[in-house]
Amino acid sequence: MTDNPFLNSQSDSSGRVIAPKGMSKAEREQFWIARGNRILWGEEPCQDGSYLDPRRNLEWRCKDGHYFIAEIGR
């Protein structure tokens, strides 16, 4: 089976992934960071269904509501 159960359970009718309701701001940030890292590390498909070459030296971060990619350990 190639369906992504994460997308099926937490997406709207257009197929876009949405954060679960009832989360705090910090929980939403962690939700998007975790999802972004799975995509960045080649563990989850991009919106077009393709997978990125894993970039294990990078990770998503959030500061003051702004998301960015940085090297791990810096």
Phi and psi in radians as a Rosetta constraint file:
Dihedral C 1 N 2 CA 2 C 2 CIRCULARHARMONIC -1.840 0.35
Dihedral N 2 CA 2 C 2 N 3 CIRCULARHARMONIC -0.047 0.35
Dihedral C 2 N 3 CA 3 C 3 CIRCULARHARMONIC -1.131 0.35
Dihedral N 3 CA 3 C 3 N 4 CIRCULARHARMONIC 2.495 0.35
Dihedral C 3 N 4 CA 4 C 4 CIRCULARHARMONIC -1.654 0.35
Dihedral N 4 CA 4 C 4 N 5 CIRCULARHARMONIC 1.874 0.35
Dihedral C 4 N 5 CA 5 C 5 CIRCULARHARMONIC -1.109 0.35
Dihedral N 5 CA 5 C 5 N 6 CIRCULARHARMONIC -0.472 0.35
Dihedral C 5 N 6 CA 6 C 6 CIRCULARHARMONIC -1.095 0.35
Dihedral N 6 CA 6 C 6 N 7 CIRCULARHARMONIC -0.798 0.35
Dihedral C 6 N 7 CA 7 C 7 CIRCULARHARMONIC -1.164 0.35
Dihedral N 7 CA 7 C 7 N 8 CIRCULARHARMONIC -0.704 0.35
Dihedral C 7 N 8 CA 8 C 8 CIRCULARHARMONIC -1.142 0.35
Dihedral N 8 CA 8 C 8 N 9 CIRCULARHARMONIC -0.609 0.35
Dihedral C 8 N 9 CA 9 C 9 CIRCULARHARMONIC -1.538 0.35
Dihedral N 9 CA 9 C 9 N 10 CIRCULARHARMONIC -0.335 0.35
Dihedral C 9 N 10 CA 10 C 10 CIRCULARHARMONIC -2.284 0.35
Dihedral N 10 CA 10 C 10 N 11 CIRCULARHARMONIC 0.825 0.35
Dihedral C 10 N 11 CA 11 C 11 CIRCULARHARMONIC -2.301 0.35
Dihedral N 11 CA 11 C 11 N 12 CIRCULARHARMONIC 2.747 0.35
Dihedral C 11 N 12 CA 12 C 12 CIRCULARHARMONIC -1.560 0.35
Dihedral N 12 CA 12 C 12 N 13 CIRCULARHARMONIC -3.018 0.35
Dihedral C 12 N 13 CA 13 C 13 CIRCULARHARMONIC -1.125 0.35
Dihedral N 13 CA 13 C 13 N 14 CIRCULARHARMONIC -0.360 0.35
Dihedral C 13 N 14 CA 14 C 14 CIRCULARHARMONIC -1.504 0.35
Dihedral N 14 CA 14 C 14 N 15 CIRCULARHARMONIC -0.095 0.35
Dihedral C 14 N 15 CA 15 C 15 CIRCULARHARMONIC 1.599 0.35
Dihedral N 15 CA 15 C 15 N 16 CIRCULARHARMONIC -0.031 0.35
Dihedral C 15 N 16 CA 16 C 16 CIRCULARHARMONIC -1.262 0.35
Dihedral N 16 CA 16 C 16 N 17 CIRCULARHARMONIC 2.452 0.35
Dihedral C 16 N 17 CA 17 C 17 CIRCULARHARMONIC -1.369 0.35
Dihedral N 17 CA 17 C 17 N 18 CIRCULARHARMONIC 2.363 0.35
Dihedral C 17 N 18 CA 18 C 18 CIRCULARHARMONIC -2.216 0.35
Dihedral N 18 CA 18 C 18 N 19 CIRCULARHARMONIC 2.587 0.35
Dihedral C 18 N 19 CA 19 C 19 CIRCULARHARMONIC -1.237 0.35
Dihedral N 19 CA 19 C 19 N 20 CIRCULARHARMONIC 2.485 0.35
Dihedral C 19 N 20 CA 20 C 20 CIRCULARHARMONIC -1.026 0.35
Dihedral N 20 CA 20 C 20 N 21 CIRCULARHARMONIC 2.590 0.35
Dihedral C 20 N 21 CA 21 C 21 CIRCULARHARMONIC -1.251 0.35
Dihedral N 21 CA 21 C 21 N 22 CIRCULARHARMONIC 2.705 0.35
Dihedral C 21 N 22 CA 22 C 22 CIRCULARHARMONIC 1.483 0.35
Dihedral N 22 CA 22 C 22 N 23 CIRCULARHARMONIC 0.166 0.35
Dihedral C 22 N 23 CA 23 C 23 CIRCULARHARMONIC -1.525 0.35
Dihedral N 23 CA 23 C 23 N 24 CIRCULARHARMONIC 2.583 0.35
Dihedral C 23 N 24 CA 24 C 24 CIRCULARHARMONIC -1.325 0.35
Dihedral N 24 CA 24 C 24 N 25 CIRCULARHARMONIC 2.985 0.35
Dihedral C 24 N 25 CA 25 C 25 CIRCULARHARMONIC -1.036 0.35
Dihedral N 25 CA 25 C 25 N 26 CIRCULARHARMONIC -0.770 0.35
Dihedral C 25 N 26 CA 26 C 26 CIRCULARHARMONIC -1.118 0.35
Dihedral N 26 CA 26 C 26 N 27 CIRCULARHARMONIC -0.691 0.35
Dihedral C 26 N 27 CA 27 C 27 CIRCULARHARMONIC -1.155 0.35
Dihedral N 27 CA 27 C 27 N 28 CIRCULARHARMONIC -0.694 0.35
Dihedral C 27 N 28 CA 28 C 28 CIRCULARHARMONIC -1.116 0.35
Dihedral N 28 CA 28 C 28 N 29 CIRCULARHARMONIC -0.744 0.35
Dihedral C 28 N 29 CA 29 C 29 CIRCULARHARMONIC -1.036 0.35
Dihedral N 29 CA 29 C 29 N 30 CIRCULARHARMONIC -0.803 0.35
Dihedral C 29 N 30 CA 30 C 30 CIRCULARHARMONIC -1.131 0.35
Dihedral N 30 CA 30 C 30 N 31 CIRCULARHARMONIC -0.629 0.35
Dihedral C 30 N 31 CA 31 C 31 CIRCULARHARMONIC -1.034 0.35
Dihedral N 31 CA 31 C 31 N 32 CIRCULARHARMONIC -0.858 0.35
Dihedral C 31 N 32 CA 32 C 32 CIRCULARHARMONIC -1.260 0.35
Dihedral N 32 CA 32 C 32 N 33 CIRCULARHARMONIC -0.622 0.35
Dihedral C 32 N 33 CA 33 C 33 CIRCULARHARMONIC -1.115 0.35
Dihedral N 33 CA 33 C 33 N 34 CIRCULARHARMONIC -0.804 0.35
Dihedral C 33 N 34 CA 34 C 34 CIRCULARHARMONIC -1.076 0.35
Dihedral N 34 CA 34 C 34 N 35 CIRCULARHARMONIC -0.756 0.35
Dihedral C 34 N 35 CA 35 C 35 CIRCULARHARMONIC -1.129 0.35
Dihedral N 35 CA 35 C 35 N 36 CIRCULARHARMONIC -0.788 0.35
Dihedral C 35 N 36 CA 36 C 36 CIRCULARHARMONIC -1.050 0.35
Dihedral N 36 CA 36 C 36 N 37 CIRCULARHARMONIC -0.706 0.35
Dihedral C 36 N 37 CA 37 C 37 CIRCULARHARMONIC -1.153 0.35
Dihedral N 37 CA 37 C 37 N 38 CIRCULARHARMONIC -0.696 0.35
Dihedral C 37 N 38 CA 38 C 38 CIRCULARHARMONIC -1.056 0.35
Dihedral N 38 CA 38 C 38 N 39 CIRCULARHARMONIC -0.693 0.35
Dihedral C 38 N 39 CA 39 C 39 CIRCULARHARMONIC -1.210 0.35
Dihedral N 39 CA 39 C 39 N 40 CIRCULARHARMONIC -0.828 0.35
Dihedral C 39 N 40 CA 40 C 40 CIRCULARHARMONIC -1.049 0.35
Dihedral N 40 CA 40 C 40 N 41 CIRCULARHARMONIC -0.621 0.35
Dihedral C 40 N 41 CA 41 C 41 CIRCULARHARMONIC -1.565 0.35
Dihedral N 41 CA 41 C 41 N 42 CIRCULARHARMONIC 0.113 0.35
Dihedral C 41 N 42 CA 42 C 42 CIRCULARHARMONIC 1.320 0.35
Dihedral N 42 CA 42 C 42 N 43 CIRCULARHARMONIC 0.371 0.35
Dihedral C 42 N 43 CA 43 C 43 CIRCULARHARMONIC -1.676 0.35
Dihedral N 43 CA 43 C 43 N 44 CIRCULARHARMONIC -0.264 0.35
Dihedral C 43 N 44 CA 44 C 44 CIRCULARHARMONIC -2.449 0.35
Dihedral N 44 CA 44 C 44 N 45 CIRCULARHARMONIC 2.504 0.35
Dihedral C 44 N 45 CA 45 C 45 CIRCULARHARMONIC -1.236 0.35
Dihedral N 45 CA 45 C 45 N 46 CIRCULARHARMONIC 2.687 0.35
Dihedral C 45 N 46 CA 46 C 46 CIRCULARHARMONIC -1.264 0.35
Dihedral N 46 CA 46 C 46 N 47 CIRCULARHARMONIC 3.106 0.35
Dihedral C 46 N 47 CA 47 C 47 CIRCULARHARMONIC -1.027 0.35
Dihedral N 47 CA 47 C 47 N 48 CIRCULARHARMONIC -0.584 0.35
Dihedral C 47 N 48 CA 48 C 48 CIRCULARHARMONIC -1.480 0.35
Dihedral N 48 CA 48 C 48 N 49 CIRCULARHARMONIC 0.028 0.35
Dihedral C 48 N 49 CA 49 C 49 CIRCULARHARMONIC 1.621 0.35
Dihedral N 49 CA 49 C 49 N 50 CIRCULARHARMONIC -0.138 0.35
Dihedral C 49 N 50 CA 50 C 50 CIRCULARHARMONIC -1.492 0.35
Dihedral N 50 CA 50 C 50 N 51 CIRCULARHARMONIC 2.849 0.35
Dihedral C 50 N 51 CA 51 C 51 CIRCULARHARMONIC -1.938 0.35
Dihedral N 51 CA 51 C 51 N 52 CIRCULARHARMONIC 2.476 0.35
Dihedral C 51 N 52 CA 52 C 52 CIRCULARHARMONIC -1.377 0.35
Dihedral N 52 CA 52 C 52 N 53 CIRCULARHARMONIC 2.681 0.35
Dihedral C 52 N 53 CA 53 C 53 CIRCULARHARMONIC -1.148 0.35
Dihedral N 53 CA 53 C 53 N 54 CIRCULARHARMONIC 2.261 0.35
Dihedral C 53 N 54 CA 54 C 54 CIRCULARHARMONIC -0.977 0.35
Dihedral N 54 CA 54 C 54 N 55 CIRCULARHARMONIC 2.290 0.35
Dihedral C 54 N 55 CA 55 C 55 CIRCULARHARMONIC -2.067 0.35
Dihedral N 55 CA 55 C 55 N 56 CIRCULARHARMONIC 1.297 0.35
Dihedral C 55 N 56 CA 56 C 56 CIRCULARHARMONIC -1.215 0.35
Dihedral N 56 CA 56 C 56 N 57 CIRCULARHARMONIC -0.181 0.35
Dihedral C 56 N 57 CA 57 C 57 CIRCULARHARMONIC -1.556 0.35
Dihedral N 57 CA 57 C 57 N 58 CIRCULARHARMONIC -0.028 0.35
Dihedral C 57 N 58 CA 58 C 58 CIRCULARHARMONIC -2.101 0.35
Dihedral N 58 CA 58 C 58 N 59 CIRCULARHARMONIC 2.731 0.35
Dihedral C 58 N 59 CA 59 C 59 CIRCULARHARMONIC -2.650 0.35
Dihedral N 59 CA 59 C 59 N 60 CIRCULARHARMONIC 2.723 0.35
Dihedral C 59 N 60 CA 60 C 60 CIRCULARHARMONIC -1.418 0.35
Dihedral N 60 CA 60 C 60 N 61 CIRCULARHARMONIC 2.534 0.35
Dihedral C 60 N 61 CA 61 C 61 CIRCULARHARMONIC -2.427 0.35
Dihedral N 61 CA 61 C 61 N 62 CIRCULARHARMONIC 2.889 0.35
Dihedral C 61 N 62 CA 62 C 62 CIRCULARHARMONIC -2.404 0.35
Dihedral N 62 CA 62 C 62 N 63 CIRCULARHARMONIC 2.312 0.35
Dihedral C 62 N 63 CA 63 C 63 CIRCULARHARMONIC -2.427 0.35
Dihedral N 63 CA 63 C 63 N 64 CIRCULARHARMONIC 2.158 0.35
Dihedral C 63 N 64 CA 64 C 64 CIRCULARHARMONIC 0.963 0.35
Dihedral N 64 CA 64 C 64 N 65 CIRCULARHARMONIC 0.646 0.35
Dihedral C 64 N 65 CA 65 C 65 CIRCULARHARMONIC 1.424 0.35
Dihedral N 65 CA 65 C 65 N 66 CIRCULARHARMONIC 0.067 0.35
Dihedral C 65 N 66 CA 66 C 66 CIRCULARHARMONIC -1.894 0.35
Dihedral N 66 CA 66 C 66 N 67 CIRCULARHARMONIC 2.212 0.35
Dihedral C 66 N 67 CA 67 C 67 CIRCULARHARMONIC -1.650 0.35
Dihedral N 67 CA 67 C 67 N 68 CIRCULARHARMONIC 2.443 0.35
Dihedral C 67 N 68 CA 68 C 68 CIRCULARHARMONIC -2.684 0.35
Dihedral N 68 CA 68 C 68 N 69 CIRCULARHARMONIC 2.838 0.35
Dihedral C 68 N 69 CA 69 C 69 CIRCULARHARMONIC -1.800 0.35
Dihedral N 69 CA 69 C 69 N 70 CIRCULARHARMONIC 2.344 0.35
Dihedral C 69 N 70 CA 70 C 70 CIRCULARHARMONIC -2.424 0.35
Dihedral N 70 CA 70 C 70 N 71 CIRCULARHARMONIC 2.817 0.35
Dihedral C 70 N 71 CA 71 C 71 CIRCULARHARMONIC -1.237 0.35
Dihedral N 71 CA 71 C 71 N 72 CIRCULARHARMONIC 2.467 0.35
Dihedral C 71 N 72 CA 72 C 72 CIRCULARHARMONIC -1.175 0.35
Dihedral N 72 CA 72 C 72 N 73 CIRCULARHARMONIC 2.361 0.35
Dihedral C 72 N 73 CA 73 C 73 CIRCULARHARMONIC 1.531 0.35
Dihedral N 73 CA 73 C 73 N 74 CIRCULARHARMONIC 0.044 0.35
